[in-house]
Amino acid sequence: MFYPEINEEDLSHKAKIKVIGVGGAGCNAVNHIMNNMCETGEYADVEFVGVNTDVQALQKCSASKKLQIGKKITRGLG
């Protein structure tokens, strides 16, 4: 069996983790994950994104980045 060599440079790279919540349920999941991870202080390297058509729902989302989709069609009303 072949085992690739692992050098120090390979070990220094960190994974980029993004949690993307889509819609009301997705943003609720993001909030839940952030609340649970906040208690343990584990989410420093995790990027959270909330995506929704509803502006009010996005305002309640705790994600650091928020993206409103369907602005013209829904006029901000999910």
PDB file of N, CA, C and O in Angstrom:
ATOM      1  N   MET A   1       0.841  -1.169   0.000  1.00  0.00           N
ATOM      2  CA  MET A   1       0.000   0.000   0.000  1.00  0.00           C
ATOM      3  C   MET A   1       0.892   1.240   0.000  1.00  0.00           C
ATOM      4  O   MET A   1       1.938   1.257   0.649  1.00  0.00           O
ATOM      5  N   PHE A   2       0.476   2.273  -0.728  1.00  0.00           N
ATOM      6  CA  PHE A   2       1.250   3.505  -0.861  1.00  0.00           C
ATOM      7  C   PHE A   2       0.793   4.534   0.174  1.00  0.00           C
ATOM      8  O   PHE A   2      -0.399   4.822   0.284  1.00  0.00           O
ATOM      9  N   TYR A   3       1.728   5.079   0.918  1.00  0.00           N
ATOM     10  CA  TYR A   3       1.440   6.144   1.873  1.00  0.00           C
ATOM     11  C   TYR A   3       2.226   7.379   1.443  1.00  0.00           C
ATOM     12  O   TYR A   3       3.457   7.358   1.442  1.00  0.00           O
ATOM     13  N   PRO A   4       1.524   8.460   1.077  1.00  0.00           N
ATOM     14  CA  PRO A   4       2.241   9.656   0.628  1.00  0.00           C
ATOM     15  C   PRO A   4       3.012  10.294   1.782  1.00  0.00           C
ATOM     16  O   PRO A   4       2.629  10.199   2.948  1.00  0.00           O
ATOM     17  N   GLU A   5       4.112  10.946   1.410  1.00  0.00           N
ATOM     18  CA  GLU A   5       4.909  11.645   2.418  1.00  0.00           C
ATOM     19  C   GLU A   5       4.167  12.888   2.877  1.00  0.00           C
ATOM     20  O   GLU A   5       3.540  13.579   2.074  1.00  0.00           O
ATOM     21  N   ILE A   6       4.240  13.161   4.145  1.00  0.00           N
ATOM     22  CA  ILE A   6       3.642  14.373   4.700  1.00  0.00           C
ATOM     23  C   ILE A   6       4.775  15.223   5.251  1.00  0.00           C
ATOM     24  O   ILE A   6       5.545  14.788   6.108  1.00  0.00           O
ATOM     25  N   ASN A   7       4.857  16.453   4.735  1.00  0.00           N
ATOM     26  CA  ASN A   7       5.906  17.333   5.245  1.00  0.00           C
ATOM     27  C   ASN A   7       5.301  18.407   6.149  1.00  0.00           C
ATOM     28  O   ASN A   7       4.081  18.549   6.231  1.00  0.00           O
ATOM     29  N   GLU A   8       6.156  19.149   6.816  1.00  0.00           N
ATOM     30  CA  GLU A   8       5.718  20.165   7.777  1.00  0.00           C
ATOM     31  C   GLU A   8       4.854  21.239   7.115  1.00  0.00           C
ATOM     32  O   GLU A   8       3.916  21.748   7.729  1.00  0.00           O
ATOM     33  N   GLU A   9       5.167  21.582   5.869  1.00  0.00           N
ATOM     34  CA  GLU A   9       4.406  22.617   5.173  1.00  0.00           C
ATOM     35  C   GLU A   9       2.952  22.191   4.987  1.00  0.00           C
ATOM     36  O   GLU A   9       2.046  23.013   5.126  1.00  0.00           O
ATOM     37  N   ASP A  10       2.721  20.929   4.678  1.00  0.00           N
ATOM     38  CA  ASP A  10       1.362  20.425   4.514  1.00  0.00           C
ATOM     39  C   ASP A  10       0.571  20.526   5.810  1.00  0.00           C
ATOM     40  O   ASP A  10      -0.631  20.791   5.780  1.00  0.00           O
ATOM     41  N   LEU A  11       1.212  20.324   6.924  1.00  0.00           N
ATOM     42  CA  LEU A  11       0.533  20.343   8.213  1.00  0.00           C
ATOM     43  C   LEU A  11       0.208  21.752   8.688  1.00  0.00           C
ATOM     44  O   LEU A  11      -0.643  21.928   9.560  1.00  0.00           O
ATOM     45  N   SER A  12       0.876  22.765   8.125  1.00  0.00           N
ATOM     46  CA  SER A  12       0.655  24.135   8.571  1.00  0.00           C
ATOM     47  C   SER A  12      -0.599  24.761   7.963  1.00  0.00           C
ATOM     48  O   SER A  12      -1.060  25.790   8.455  1.00  0.00           O
ATOM     49  N   HIS A  13      -1.156  24.177   6.921  1.00  0.00           N
ATOM     50  CA  HIS A  13      -2.352  24.722   6.280  1.00  0.00           C
ATOM     51  C   HIS A  13      -3.590  24.307   7.063  1.00  0.00           C
ATOM     52  O   HIS A  13      -3.763  23.139   7.408  1.00  0.00           O
ATOM     53  N   LYS A  14      -4.442  25.281   7.335  1.00  0.00           N
ATOM     54  CA  LYS A  14      -5.684  24.987   8.040  1.00  0.00           C
ATOM     55  C   LYS A  14      -6.816  24.864   7.028  1.00  0.00           C
ATOM     56  O   LYS A  14      -6.789  25.481   5.964  1.00  0.00           O
ATOM     57  N   ALA A  15      -7.796  24.066   7.378  1.00  0.00           N
ATOM     58  CA  ALA A  15      -8.979  23.928   6.534  1.00  0.00           C
ATOM     59  C   ALA A  15      -9.819  25.199   6.646  1.00  0.00           C
ATOM     60  O   ALA A  15      -9.901  25.806   7.714  1.00  0.00           O
ATOM     61  N   LYS A  16     -10.439  25.593   5.543  1.00  0.00           N
ATOM     62  CA  LYS A  16     -11.365  26.722   5.549  1.00  0.00           C
ATOM     63  C   LYS A  16     -12.764  26.142   5.671  1.00  0.00           C
ATOM     64  O   LYS A  16     -13.228  25.427   4.782  1.00  0.00           O
ATOM     65  N   ILE A  17     -13.426  26.448   6.759  1.00  0.00           N
ATOM     66  CA  ILE A  17     -14.750  25.886   7.012  1.00  0.00           C
ATOM     67  C   ILE A  17     -15.781  26.999   6.912  1.00  0.00           C
ATOM     68  O   ILE A  17     -15.658  28.033   7.569  1.00  0.00           O
ATOM     69  N   LYS A  18     -16.802  26.780   6.084  1.00  0.00           N
ATOM     70  CA  LYS A  18     -17.912  27.717   5.950  1.00  0.00           C
ATOM     71  C   LYS A  18     -19.201  26.953   6.207  1.00  0.00           C
ATOM     72  O   LYS A  18     -19.424  25.879   5.649  1.00  0.00           O
ATOM     73  N   VAL A  19     -20.037  27.517   7.052  1.00  0.00           N
ATOM     74  CA  VAL A  19     -21.354  26.952   7.310  1.00  0.00           C
ATOM     75  C   VAL A  19     -22.349  27.909   6.678  1.00  0.00           C
ATOM     76  O   VAL A  19     -22.430  29.075   7.064  1.00  0.00           O
ATOM     77  N   ILE A  20     -23.112  27.411   5.698  1.00  0.00           N
ATOM     78  CA  ILE A  20     -24.039  28.254   4.954  1.00  0.00           C
ATOM     79  C   ILE A  20     -25.458  27.785   5.233  1.00  0.00           C
ATOM     80  O   ILE A  20     -25.822  26.650   4.926  1.00  0.00           O
ATOM     81  N   GLY A  21     -26.257  28.678   5.823  1.00  0.00           N
ATOM     82  CA  GLY A  21     -27.656  28.377   6.103  1.00  0.00           C
ATOM     83  C   GLY A  21     -28.529  29.034   5.056  1.00  0.00           C
ATOM     84  O   GLY A  21     -28.448  30.245   4.851  1.00  0.00           O
ATOM     85  N   VAL A  22     -29.369  28.248   4.387  1.00  0.00           N
ATOM     86  CA  VAL A  22     -30.231  28.771   3.328  1.00  0.00           C
ATOM     87  C   VAL A  22     -31.678  28.699   3.790  1.00  0.00           C
ATOM     88  O   VAL A  22     -32.164  27.642   4.193  1.00  0.00           O
ATOM     89  N   GLY A  23     -32.366  29.852   3.725  1.00  0.00           N
ATOM     90  CA  GLY A  23     -33.763  29.904   4.134  1.00  0.00           C
ATOM     91  C   GLY A  23     -33.901  30.050   5.639  1.00  0.00           C
ATOM     92  O   GLY A  23     -32.913  30.137   6.368  1.00  0.00           O
ATOM     93  N   GLY A  24     -35.146  30.074   6.086  1.00  0.00           N
ATOM     94  CA  GLY A  24     -35.415  30.236   7.513  1.00  0.00           C
ATOM     95  C   GLY A  24     -34.832  29.118   8.350  1.00  0.00           C
ATOM     96  O   GLY A  24     -34.197  29.373   9.373  1.00  0.00           O
ATOM     97  N   ALA A  25     -35.038  27.887   7.929  1.00  0.00           N
ATOM     98  CA  ALA A  25     -34.521  26.740   8.682  1.00  0.00           C
ATOM     99  C   ALA A  25     -32.994  26.729   8.673  1.00  0.00           C
ATOM    100  O   ALA A  25     -32.370  26.405   9.683  1.00  0.00           O
ATOM    101  N   GLY A  26     -32.395  27.080   7.544  1.00  0.00           N
ATOM    102  CA  GLY A  26     -30.936  27.113   7.460  1.00  0.00           C
ATOM    103  C   GLY A  26     -30.335  28.167   8.375  1.00  0.00           C
ATOM    104  O   GLY A  26     -29.315  27.930   9.022  1.00  0.00           O
ATOM    105  N   CYS A  27     -30.973  29.339   8.428  1.00  0.00           N
ATOM    106  CA  CYS A  27     -30.484  30.401   9.317  1.00  0.00           C
ATOM    107  C   CYS A  27     -30.700  30.021  10.779  1.00  0.00           C
ATOM    108  O   CYS A  27     -29.875  30.345  11.633  1.00  0.00           O
ATOM    109  N   ASN A  28     -31.807  29.336  11.069  1.00  0.00           N
ATOM    110  CA  ASN A  28     -32.021  28.842  12.438  1.00  0.00           C
ATOM    111  C   ASN A  28     -30.935  27.846  12.813  1.00  0.00           C
ATOM    112  O   ASN A  28     -30.451  27.846  13.944  1.00  0.00           O
ATOM    113  N   ALA A  29     -30.555  27.002  11.870  1.00  0.00           N
ATOM    114  CA  ALA A  29     -29.492  26.024  12.120  1.00  0.00           C
ATOM    115  C   ALA A  29     -28.165  26.737  12.380  1.00  0.00           C
ATOM    116  O   ALA A  29     -27.414  26.347  13.275  1.00  0.00           O
ATOM    117  N   VAL A  30     -27.876  27.779  11.602  1.00  0.00           N
ATOM    118  CA  VAL A  30     -26.653  28.565  11.809  1.00  0.00           C
ATOM    119  C   VAL A  30     -26.659  29.166  13.215  1.00  0.00           C
ATOM    120  O   VAL A  30     -25.659  29.095  13.931  1.00  0.00           O
ATOM    121  N   ASN A  31     -27.792  29.758  13.606  1.00  0.00           N
ATOM    122  CA  ASN A  31     -27.894  30.344  14.948  1.00  0.00           C
ATOM    123  C   ASN A  31     -27.657  29.290  16.023  1.00  0.00           C
ATOM    124  O   ASN A  31     -26.941  29.535  16.994  1.00  0.00           O
ATOM    125  N   HIS A  32     -28.255  28.126  15.848  1.00  0.00           N
ATOM    126  CA  HIS A  32     -28.121  27.039  16.819  1.00  0.00           C
ATOM    127  C   HIS A  32     -26.660  26.579  16.918  1.00  0.00           C
ATOM    128  O   HIS A  32     -26.129  26.400  18.014  1.00  0.00           O
ATOM    129  N   ILE A  33     -26.032  26.395  15.777  1.00  0.00           N
ATOM    130  CA  ILE A  33     -24.631  25.953  15.759  1.00  0.00           C
ATOM    131  C   ILE A  33     -23.743  27.006  16.420  1.00  0.00           C
ATOM    132  O   ILE A  33     -22.871  26.674  17.223  1.00  0.00           O
ATOM    133  N   MET A  34     -23.967  28.278  16.078  1.00  0.00           N
ATOM    134  CA  MET A  34     -23.150  29.347  16.652  1.00  0.00           C
ATOM    135  C   MET A  34     -23.327  29.422  18.165  1.00  0.00           C
ATOM    136  O   MET A  34     -22.352  29.604  18.895  1.00  0.00           O
ATOM    137  N   ASN A  35     -24.562  29.284  18.639  1.00  0.00           N
ATOM    138  CA  ASN A  35     -24.807  29.324  20.084  1.00  0.00           C
ATOM    139  C   ASN A  35     -24.101  28.178  20.796  1.00  0.00           C
ATOM    140  O   ASN A  35     -23.506  28.378  21.855  1.00  0.00           O
ATOM    141  N   ASN A  36     -24.163  26.987  20.225  1.00  0.00           N
ATOM    142  CA  ASN A  36     -23.509  25.830  20.842  1.00  0.00           C
ATOM    143  C   ASN A  36     -21.994  25.950  20.788  1.00  0.00           C
ATOM    144  O   ASN A  36     -21.311  25.595  21.749  1.00  0.00           O
ATOM    145  N   MET A  37     -21.464  26.445  19.682  1.00  0.00           N
ATOM    146  CA  MET A  37     -20.014  26.573  19.549  1.00  0.00           C
ATOM    147  C   MET A  37     -19.491  27.736  20.377  1.00  0.00           C
ATOM    148  O   MET A  37     -18.342  27.709  20.819  1.00  0.00           O
ATOM    149  N   CYS A  38     -20.310  28.752  20.591  1.00  0.00           N
ATOM    150  CA  CYS A  38     -19.898  29.910  21.382  1.00  0.00           C
ATOM    151  C   CYS A  38     -19.615  29.499  22.820  1.00  0.00           C
ATOM    152  O   CYS A  38     -18.699  30.023  23.455  1.00  0.00           O
ATOM    153  N   GLU A  39     -20.400  28.566  23.326  1.00  0.00           N
ATOM    154  CA  GLU A  39     -20.208  28.093  24.699  1.00  0.00           C
ATOM    155  C   GLU A  39     -18.844  27.434  24.875  1.00  0.00           C
ATOM    156  O   GLU A  39     -18.243  27.518  25.946  1.00  0.00           O
ATOM    157  N   THR A  40     -18.363  26.786  23.833  1.00  0.00           N
ATOM    158  CA  THR A  40     -17.077  26.096  23.923  1.00  0.00           C
ATOM    159  C   THR A  40     -15.940  26.915  23.309  1.00  0.00           C
ATOM    160  O   THR A  40     -14.772  26.556  23.461  1.00  0.00           O
ATOM    161  N   GLY A  41     -16.269  28.017  22.614  1.00  0.00           N
ATOM    162  CA  GLY A  41     -15.252  28.868  21.998  1.00  0.00           C
ATOM    163  C   GLY A  41     -14.559  28.226  20.814  1.00  0.00           C
ATOM    164  O   GLY A  41     -13.382  28.493  20.571  1.00  0.00           O
ATOM    165  N   GLU A  42     -15.264  27.386  20.074  1.00  0.00           N
ATOM    166  CA  GLU A  42     -14.642  26.624  18.994  1.00  0.00           C
ATOM    167  C   GLU A  42     -14.834  27.213  17.604  1.00  0.00           C
ATOM    168  O   GLU A  42     -14.289  26.668  16.644  1.00  0.00           O
ATOM    169  N   TYR A  43     -15.577  28.293  17.454  1.00  0.00           N
ATOM    170  CA  TYR A  43     -15.892  28.721  16.093  1.00  0.00           C
ATOM    171  C   TYR A  43     -15.051  29.891  15.590  1.00  0.00           C
ATOM    172  O   TYR A  43     -15.470  30.583  14.662  1.00  0.00           O
ATOM    173  N   ALA A  44     -13.912  30.125  16.159  1.00  0.00           N
ATOM    174  CA  ALA A  44     -13.071  31.246  15.748  1.00  0.00           C
ATOM    175  C   ALA A  44     -12.654  31.154  14.281  1.00  0.00           C
ATOM    176  O   ALA A  44     -12.549  32.182  13.612  1.00  0.00           O
ATOM    177  N   ASP A  45     -12.416  29.962  13.773  1.00  0.00           N
ATOM    178  CA  ASP A  45     -11.947  29.797  12.396  1.00  0.00           C
ATOM    179  C   ASP A  45     -13.047  29.364  11.440  1.00  0.00           C
ATOM    180  O   ASP A  45     -12.759  28.957  10.315  1.00  0.00           O
ATOM    181  N   VAL A  46     -14.299  29.443  11.866  1.00  0.00           N
ATOM    182  CA  VAL A  46     -15.420  29.015  11.032  1.00  0.00           C
ATOM    183  C   VAL A  46     -16.167  30.255  10.557  1.00  0.00           C
ATOM    184  O   VAL A  46     -16.485  31.140  11.352  1.00  0.00           O
ATOM    185  N   GLU A  47     -16.444  30.315   9.257  1.00  0.00           N
ATOM    186  CA  GLU A  47     -17.203  31.432   8.696  1.00  0.00           C
ATOM    187  C   GLU A  47     -18.653  31.000   8.530  1.00  0.00           C
ATOM    188  O   GLU A  47     -18.934  29.943   7.964  1.00  0.00           O
ATOM    189  N   PHE A  48     -19.571  31.821   9.025  1.00  0.00           N
ATOM    190  CA  PHE A  48     -20.998  31.526   8.937  1.00  0.00           C
ATOM    191  C   PHE A  48     -21.654  32.487   7.956  1.00  0.00           C
ATOM    192  O   PHE A  48     -21.395  33.690   7.981  1.00  0.00           O
ATOM    193  N   VAL A  49     -22.514  31.937   7.082  1.00  0.00           N
ATOM    194  CA  VAL A  49     -23.201  32.728   6.065  1.00  0.00           C
ATOM    195  C   VAL A  49     -24.688  32.405   6.126  1.00  0.00           C
ATOM    196  O   VAL A  49     -25.073  31.237   6.185  1.00  0.00           O
ATOM    197  N   GLY A  50     -25.519  33.435   6.112  1.00  0.00           N
ATOM    198  CA  GLY A  50     -26.969  33.264   6.057  1.00  0.00           C
ATOM    199  C   GLY A  50     -27.484  33.740   4.712  1.00  0.00           C
ATOM    200  O   GLY A  50     -27.123  34.823   4.253  1.00  0.00           O
ATOM    201  N   VAL A  51     -28.333  32.930   4.072  1.00  0.00           N
ATOM    202  CA  VAL A  51     -28.895  33.264   2.760  1.00  0.00           C
ATOM    203  C   VAL A  51     -30.411  33.149   2.852  1.00  0.00           C
ATOM    204  O   VAL A  51     -30.937  32.128   3.294  1.00  0.00           O
ATOM    205  N   ASN A  52     -31.113  34.208   2.429  1.00  0.00           N
ATOM    206  CA  ASN A  52     -32.569  34.176   2.512  1.00  0.00           C
ATOM    207  C   ASN A  52     -33.157  35.239   1.593  1.00  0.00           C
ATOM    208  O   ASN A  52     -32.467  36.176   1.191  1.00  0.00           O
ATOM    209  N   THR A  53     -34.432  35.085   1.266  1.00  0.00           N
ATOM    210  CA  THR A  53     -35.152  36.111   0.517  1.00  0.00           C
ATOM    211  C   THR A  53     -35.799  37.109   1.465  1.00  0.00           C
ATOM    212  O   THR A  53     -36.106  38.232   1.065  1.00  0.00           O
ATOM    213  N   ASP A  54     -36.007  36.720   2.695  1.00  0.00           N
ATOM    214  CA  ASP A  54     -36.719  37.515   3.696  1.00  0.00           C
ATOM    215  C   ASP A  54     -35.743  38.375   4.501  1.00  0.00           C
ATOM    216  O   ASP A  54     -34.893  37.850   5.221  1.00  0.00           O
ATOM    217  N   VAL A  55     -35.868  39.698   4.375  1.00  0.00           N
ATOM    218  CA  VAL A  55     -34.967  40.622   5.056  1.00  0.00           C
ATOM    219  C   VAL A  55     -35.086  40.489   6.570  1.00  0.00           C
ATOM    220  O   VAL A  55     -34.073  40.490   7.270  1.00  0.00           O
ATOM    221  N   GLN A  56     -36.297  40.376   7.078  1.00  0.00           N
ATOM    222  CA  GLN A  56     -36.489  40.277   8.530  1.00  0.00           C
ATOM    223  C   GLN A  56     -35.841  39.015   9.088  1.00  0.00           C
ATOM    224  O   GLN A  56     -35.259  39.039  10.172  1.00  0.00           O
ATOM    225  N   ALA A  57     -35.942  37.926   8.356  1.00  0.00           N
ATOM    226  CA  ALA A  57     -35.313  36.678   8.798  1.00  0.00           C
ATOM    227  C   ALA A  57     -33.794  36.823   8.802  1.00  0.00           C
ATOM    228  O   ALA A  57     -33.124  36.302   9.694  1.00  0.00           O
ATOM    229  N   LEU A  58     -33.248  37.525   7.813  1.00  0.00           N
ATOM    230  CA  LEU A  58     -31.796  37.740   7.769  1.00  0.00           C
ATOM    231  C   LEU A  58     -31.326  38.599   8.941  1.00  0.00           C
ATOM    232  O   LEU A  58     -30.231  38.397   9.465  1.00  0.00           O
ATOM    233  N   GLN A  59     -32.156  39.555   9.350  1.00  0.00           N
ATOM    234  CA  GLN A  59     -31.783  40.405  10.479  1.00  0.00           C
ATOM    235  C   GLN A  59     -31.676  39.596  11.770  1.00  0.00           C
ATOM    236  O   GLN A  59     -30.906  39.948  12.663  1.00  0.00           O
ATOM    237  N   LYS A  60     -32.441  38.521  11.868  1.00  0.00           N
ATOM    238  CA  LYS A  60     -32.413  37.665  13.058  1.00  0.00           C
ATOM    239  C   LYS A  60     -31.292  36.631  13.000  1.00  0.00           C
ATOM    240  O   LYS A  60     -30.984  35.982  14.000  1.00  0.00           O
ATOM    241  N   CYS A  61     -30.691  36.483  11.834  1.00  0.00           N
ATOM    242  CA  CYS A  61     -29.629  35.498  11.648  1.00  0.00           C
ATOM    243  C   CYS A  61     -28.320  36.035  12.234  1.00  0.00           C
ATOM    244  O   CYS A  61     -27.949  37.182  11.983  1.00  0.00           O
ATOM    245  N   SER A  62     -27.632  35.214  13.006  1.00  0.00           N
ATOM    246  CA  SER A  62     -26.388  35.624  13.680  1.00  0.00           C
ATOM    247  C   SER A  62     -25.144  35.493  12.807  1.00  0.00           C
ATOM    248  O   SER A  62     -24.042  35.803  13.259  1.00  0.00           O
ATOM    249  N   ALA A  63     -25.301  35.045  11.577  1.00  0.00           N
ATOM    250  CA  ALA A  63     -24.153  34.825  10.690  1.00  0.00           C
ATOM    251  C   ALA A  63     -23.380  36.118  10.469  1.00  0.00           C
ATOM    252  O   ALA A  63     -23.957  37.206  10.454  1.00  0.00           O
ATOM    253  N   SER A  64     -22.068  35.988  10.299  1.00  0.00           N
ATOM    254  CA  SER A  64     -21.229  37.165  10.072  1.00  0.00           C
ATOM    255  C   SER A  64     -21.435  37.747   8.678  1.00  0.00           C
ATOM    256  O   SER A  64     -21.258  38.946   8.467  1.00  0.00           O
ATOM    257  N   LYS A  65     -21.807  36.898   7.734  1.00  0.00           N
ATOM    258  CA  LYS A  65     -22.103  37.362   6.378  1.00  0.00           C
ATOM    259  C   LYS A  65     -23.537  36.976   6.045  1.00  0.00           C
ATOM    260  O   LYS A  65     -23.988  35.876   6.364  1.00  0.00           O
ATOM    261  N   LYS A  66     -24.249  37.901   5.396  1.00  0.00           N
ATOM    262  CA  LYS A  66     -25.646  37.651   5.043  1.00  0.00           C
ATOM    263  C   LYS A  66     -25.853  38.014   3.578  1.00  0.00           C
ATOM    264  O   LYS A  66     -25.308  39.002   3.085  1.00  0.00           O
ATOM    265  N   LEU A  67     -26.643  37.206   2.897  1.00  0.00           N
ATOM    266  CA  LEU A  67     -26.899  37.422   1.479  1.00  0.00           C
ATOM    267  C   LEU A  67     -28.395  37.344   1.230  1.00  0.00           C
ATOM    268  O   LEU A  67     -29.025  36.312   1.460  1.00  0.00           O
ATOM    269  N   GLN A  68     -28.959  38.461   0.754  1.00  0.00           N
ATOM    270  CA  GLN A  68     -30.373  38.452   0.394  1.00  0.00           C
ATOM    271  C   GLN A  68     -30.478  38.096  -1.083  1.00  0.00           C
ATOM    272  O   GLN A  68     -29.847  38.728  -1.931  1.00  0.00           O
ATOM    273  N   ILE A  69     -31.276  37.084  -1.382  1.00  0.00           N
ATOM    274  CA  ILE A  69     -31.488  36.678  -2.771  1.00  0.00           C
ATOM    275  C   ILE A  69     -32.927  36.997  -3.171  1.00  0.00           C
ATOM    276  O   ILE A  69     -33.801  37.133  -2.315  1.00  0.00           O
ATOM    277  N   GLY A  70     -33.164  37.115  -4.470  1.00  0.00           N
ATOM    278  CA  GLY A  70     -34.515  37.337  -4.984  1.00  0.00           C
ATOM    279  C   GLY A  70     -35.108  38.681  -4.631  1.00  0.00           C
ATOM    280  O   GLY A  70     -36.320  38.787  -4.447  1.00  0.00           O
ATOM    281  N   LYS A  71     -34.275  39.724  -4.530  1.00  0.00           N
ATOM    282  CA  LYS A  71     -34.760  41.055  -4.133  1.00  0.00           C
ATOM    283  C   LYS A  71     -35.886  41.562  -5.034  1.00  0.00           C
ATOM    284  O   LYS A  71     -36.913  42.035  -4.548  1.00  0.00           O
ATOM    285  N   LYS A  72     -35.686  41.461  -6.332  1.00  0.00           N
ATOM    286  CA  LYS A  72     -36.664  42.008  -7.273  1.00  0.00           C
ATOM    287  C   LYS A  72     -37.966  41.220  -7.269  1.00  0.00           C
ATOM    288  O   LYS A  72     -39.046  41.799  -7.379  1.00  0.00           O
ATOM    289  N   ILE A  73     -37.866  39.917  -7.145  1.00  0.00           N
ATOM    290  CA  ILE A  73     -39.059  39.073  -7.219  1.00  0.00           C
ATOM    291  C   ILE A  73     -39.872  39.135  -5.932  1.00  0.00           C
ATOM    292  O   ILE A  73     -41.091  39.295  -5.979  1.00  0.00           O
ATOM    293  N   THR A  74     -39.215  39.010  -4.792  1.00  0.00           N
ATOM    294  CA  THR A  74     -39.944  38.938  -3.521  1.00  0.00           C
ATOM    295  C   THR A  74     -40.062  40.278  -2.805  1.00  0.00           C
ATOM    296  O   THR A  74     -40.830  40.410  -1.853  1.00  0.00           O
ATOM    297  N   ARG A  75     -39.297  41.280  -3.264  1.00  0.00           N
ATOM    298  CA  ARG A  75     -39.270  42.609  -2.642  1.00  0.00           C
ATOM    299  C   ARG A  75     -38.958  42.532  -1.146  1.00  0.00           C
ATOM    300  O   ARG A  75     -39.485  43.308  -0.348  1.00  0.00           O
ATOM    301  N   GLY A  76     -38.103  41.595  -0.787  1.00  0.00           N
ATOM    302  CA  GLY A  76     -37.656  41.471   0.596  1.00  0.00           C
ATOM    303  C   GLY A  76     -38.588  40.711   1.514  1.00  0.00           C
ATOM    304  O   GLY A  76     -38.333  40.603   2.714  1.00  0.00           O
ATOM    305  N   LEU A  77     -39.668  40.183   0.959  1.00  0.00           N
ATOM    306  CA  LEU A  77     -40.642  39.448   1.770  1.00  0.00           C
ATOM    307  C   LEU A  77     -40.528  37.967   1.474  1.00  0.00           C
ATOM    308  O   LEU A  77     -41.210  37.533   0.546  1.00  0.00           O
ATOM    309  N   GLY A  78     -39.792  37.185   2.113  1.00  0.00           N
ATOM    310  CA  GLY A  78     -39.658  35.753   1.872  1.00  0.00           C
ATOM    311  C   GLY A  78     -40.709  35.148   1.118  1.00  0.00           C
ATOM    312  O   GLY A  78     -40.675  33.942   0.869  1.00  0.00           O
TER     313      GLY A  78
END
